[in-house]
């Protein structure tokens, strides 16, 4: 099971990142656990200096932008 973490304080881009991440995981048929990390202290501890950010299985994949579904699928595959 993939552990997906959306880092952000709940801004529109953070919500958009959560949606495209879920879409990518569902299109790949993956089992996943999606967690929203909203505390700044926790976000910084995961290595993100800008939000929104995506962490897959503990590895920061993107920070400061919303990638495409196709980009996220490559990181999940």
N, C-alpha and C positions, 0 to 999 in steps of 0.2 A: 504494500500500500504506500502510495506517495504522500508525503507530508508537504502541503502547500501552505505558505504563509503570505498573506497580503499585509504589507506594512503601510500604515497610513492612518491619519486621524479621522477618516470618514468623509473626505472631500469627494466631489463628483468623480475626479480621475481615479481615486481609490476604489470607488464603487464600480467604475468601468473596468478597472484591472481585475477585480474579483469576477465580474461577469465573463470577460474574455478568457480568463484562466479556467473557470468552470466549463465553459464551452469547449475549450481545447481538450481538457481531461475527459469530458464526456464523449467527444468525437473519437478519441483514441480508445475509449472503452476502459479507462483506467479506474481502479479503486483508489480513492483519495480521501484525505482528511483536509478540509480547508479551514484555516484558522485566520482570524483577523487580529492583527497586532496593532493596538492603537496608542499604547503608552509610549511617549517619546523616548524614555529611558530604555525600554525594551527594543524599540526600533533601532536606536543607536548601538545597542549591544549586539544586534544581528549584523552590523556593519553598514547599514544604510545611512547616508548623509542627506539624501533627498527622497521624498515620497512622490508618488506611490512607488513601492518596491515589491519585488517578488522573490521569495526564498523557496527553493525546491530542495527537500531533504537536507536542510541545513546550509545550503549553498546559495549565496546571493546571486541571482541571475540578471536582474535589471533594477535600476534605480532612477527615478526622476522622469520616467515616461511610461506610456502605455503601449506595449508592443502589440503586434498583430497576433491573431489566433495561430497563424502558421509558425511564427517565431516561437511562441510558447510550446506548440506541439513538438518542435525540434528539441527543446530543453527537457520535455517530459518523456520523449521516446527512449 
